[in-house]
Amino acid sequence: MDNGKLTSDLRSLIEGELKIQVTSESQELDLDSYTMMMVILFIEEQSGIPVNLDDLDFDAFTSLSSLTSLAQQAA
Amino acid sequence: MLFQSFQFAAFFIVVFTLYVVLRHRWQNRMLLVASYIFYGSWDWRFLSLIAISTVTDYLCSLGIEASDEKRIRKRYVAVSVFVNLTLLGIFKYFDFFSTSFHTLFGRVGIEFDPILINVILPVGISFYTFQTMSYTIDVYRNKVPAARNFWDFSLYVSFFPQLVAGPIERGTRLLPQILKPRQLSWERGFQGAYFVLWGLFLKVVVADNLAKIVDPVYSATGAYEGINVLLATYAFSIQIYADFAGYSFMAIGLAKVMGIDLMENFRRPYFTKNISDFWRRWHISLSSWFRDYVFSPFYLYLARQPRLANLSIKTRHVIAFMVTILVTEYLLGFWHGAGWNYGFFGLYHGVLIAGYYFIRGLWDRMPTALQIFLTYHLACLGWLIFRSPSLDQASQMLKAIFVNFRAVDSSIAMQSALTLLALTSIPIGVQLFQEWKNDTLVVLKWPRLVRDAFFVLLVILIVAFGEFGGRPFIYFQF
């Protein structure tokens, strides 16, 4: 999985859902459960591997970089 | 033993004095004994339920950790969930479902005597069973190691500030604080004292005085006057907030004084711009519990169904989300009480959340003030369902707002409106500041003179208008 492309796709997805601009990977994001689950499904689709429920920590997923880490774990 | 009682004040002074002089290990033992005394002061017989829950989850978590086999680990989780839900089922829901089945079968001509156990609801059972279950699931998910020391684990389950009405603490957060020595400081003590004072004010001045507007209207039968229903519902929306958030602030404050940080449970929920956000800021420890242990697994289960595999990711997401949110909110409603109105209350919120995501593009374009206004009123409608003893009464009261708005005696409505205004002005004012600065502790950062004057004002209001008649917290019944 190409990390650069994944980050860029995730950024587009979040910007589209939340109608915000994500200017950096560490920018704090306020993800609601709707967007969060959409992101998880997206990561599963991209990696082709189910995200392990045990790896999910909603309170920790507050930035693009933390979401990319989740995708890397899944892969 | 209510937080707002003199009995509790004396209890806490003794506990805190011992806490200061004891070392960490004995602090924990003393807190455990104090917690059991605190809980036993309601009904000592129900201590056995906490003990059952504690022993079950202690053993299950050790069993999970001792095994590498997923099947065996899952079995321990199942035992924990089964035991805790059985306790909850028997003591909270048994009579309700027995009566409901009796009514249902009666309608199709099958008559039988319902089996009733007529037991009073053990205070806090919905809170500590959820807390212990989450701990065992977290051990299964490798988020927290199983506690080795039984007494320390028992304290995690029964820690008295949050035992009977939360916040529902996760093992990942509270347990490490119990296991390690804690630091006491003047700064923490001061913050804790502020939380206790603010919580006490919300409970005895705001909530318990608003009850005088709410109770007469909601306990009346028939011939509702819309204006009074509306005012009582506004009053109840603030009463339930002040009552429950007041309890949470006091719990957080008492724990903070002892060097323990509990999670934030309310973050100005009536300033939210949509109903989804409302649930992220109302009873946070419960809504995040449902998110982590019900919503997420169920969502993923649905979204991964082979039947949906051919659909686009967006369609699959929308279907899984809508079904999951309705089921989760329905269960969340039922968590509050054994009554169809609670289930309907949950379902109502589920529909609102689902509806919000359907029209989000439109909703989010509205002016912020209008979003907050509408969200608050949608929440109020939910409170009307929640507070009414039955769905029938809720529909009658709602109808009165639209078809019988005027009151025969307008002086009662006027008095209620003025009381409501007087009692809510300080909480709303403080929350406006908090919201503006996005800081719950903003009061402590005011200039010292202003801050101290504010504290003195709170004390005066508590002494002058506080209701110390022993009215229990609303959430104790859950």
Interface residues (C-beta under 8 A of the other chain):
Chain A: K19 D32 S33 Y34 M37 M38 I40 L41 F42 E44 E45 P50 V51 L53 D54 L56 D57 F58 D59
Chain B: Y140 R141 N142 K143 S276 D277 R280 S288 R291 D292 F295 S296 P297 Y299 L300 A303 R304 I313 K314 R316 H317 A320 F321 Y357 D364
